[in-house]
Amino acid sequence: MKHFSSFIIFVYTILFLSGDYPWQTICIRICIQYSMSTKTVYSIRIPVKYRRMMEEMGDVNWQDEIRQMSIKLIQDKSKKKLLKEAEELRKRMETDVESAVLIREDRNAR
């Protein structure tokens, strides 16, 4: 984060030394928005044939559709990974004692 804040301070200083008010406002907003962004860019290559088909379907917001599908795929893969790790952990935690025996011991201790 230190890199971003020094960048903003540097741009802020240069703009105020220039004394041009409208440019100061625009550039400072851009710098602040740049430093506060929570998204990143990931680009892919697709065959020209499919890109043309996408362009023909003008009523589809491809950026939003691809973003939603990507997020859903990432969430699904993440859930599967966590489930697999939980199953492996459970296998390592198995004991030789049956659960019914443990429950009976706990009830008798009351």
CORHUDA-V40499 format. One record per residue. N is the residue number from 1. SS is DSSP state (H for helix, E for strand, - for the rest). PSI is psi in degrees with one decimal (none if undefined). OMEGA is omega in whole degrees, -180 to 180 (999 if undefined). Layout:
BEGIN
N_SS_PSI_OMEGA + N_SS_PSI_OMEGA
END
This chain:
BEGIN
1_-_-26.0_-179 + 2_H_-37.1_-180 + 3_H_-44.5_-180 + 4_H_-45.2_-177 + 5_H_-36.3_177 + 6_H_-33.7_177 + 7_H_-46.0_-180 + 8_H_-44.5_-180 + 9_H_-40.8_180 + 10_H_-49.7_180 + 11_H_-43.1_179 + 12_H_-45.0_-179 + 13_H_-46.3_-179 + 14_H_-42.6_-177 + 15_H_-41.2_-179 + 16_H_-24.4_175 + 17_H_-29.8_180 + 18_H_-32.2_176 + 19_-_15.1_-179 + 20_-_99.8_-170 + 21_H_-50.8_-178 + 22_H_-40.2_179 + 23_H_-35.2_178 + 24_H_-48.3_-177 + 25_H_-47.7_-178 + 26_H_-49.5_-176 + 27_H_-37.1_179 + 28_H_-41.3_178 + 29_H_-43.8_180 + 30_H_-44.7_-179 + 31_H_-42.6_-180 + 32_H_-43.2_178 + 33_H_-38.6_179 + 34_H_-43.4_-177 + 35_H_-22.2_-176 + 36_H_3.8_-177 + 37_-_139.8_179 + 38_-_8.5_-179 + 39_-_160.7_178 + 40_-_166.0_-178 + 41_-_134.5_175 + 42_-_117.6_-177 + 43_-_150.5_179 + 44_-_161.3_176 + 45_-_133.9_177 + 46_-_156.2_178 + 47_-_146.6_-179 + 48_H_-38.4_-179 + 49_H_-45.3_-179 + 50_H_-33.1_177 + 51_H_-41.3_178 + 52_H_-40.3_178 + 53_H_-38.9_178 + 54_H_-42.9_-179 + 55_H_-32.5_178 + 56_H_-27.9_178 + 57_-_73.9_-175 + 58_-_-17.4_-177 + 59_-_0.8_-178 + 60_-_131.2_175 + 61_-_90.0_-173 + 62_H_-37.1_-180 + 63_H_-47.0_-179 + 64_H_-42.7_-180 + 65_H_-47.4_-179 + 66_H_-39.3_178 + 67_H_-47.3_-179 + 68_H_-42.9_179 + 69_H_-39.4_179 + 70_H_-45.4_180 + 71_H_-42.7_179 + 72_H_-42.9_179 + 73_H_-43.2_179 + 74_H_-44.2_180 + 75_H_-43.0_180 + 76_H_-45.7_179 + 77_H_-38.9_179 + 78_H_-42.9_178 + 79_H_-44.1_179 + 80_H_-40.6_179 + 81_H_-46.1_179 + 82_H_-40.2_179 + 83_H_-43.0_179 + 84_H_-42.9_178 + 85_H_-39.0_179 + 86_H_-40.4_178 + 87_H_-40.7_178 + 88_H_-40.1_178 + 89_H_-41.0_179 + 90_H_-40.0_179 + 91_H_-38.5_180 + 92_H_-23.5_-177 + 93_H_-4.3_-177 + 94_-_141.6_180 + 95_-_170.1_179 + 96_-_-13.4_-178 + 97_-_135.2_178 + 98_-_151.8_-178 + 99_H_-33.7_-180 + 100_H_-38.2_179 + 101_H_-43.1_180 + 102_H_-40.0_179 + 103_H_-43.6_179 + 104_H_-42.2_179 + 105_H_-40.9_180 + 106_H_-41.2_179 + 107_H_-38.0_180 + 108_H_-25.1_-179 + 109_-_-14.3_-179 + 110_-_none_999
END
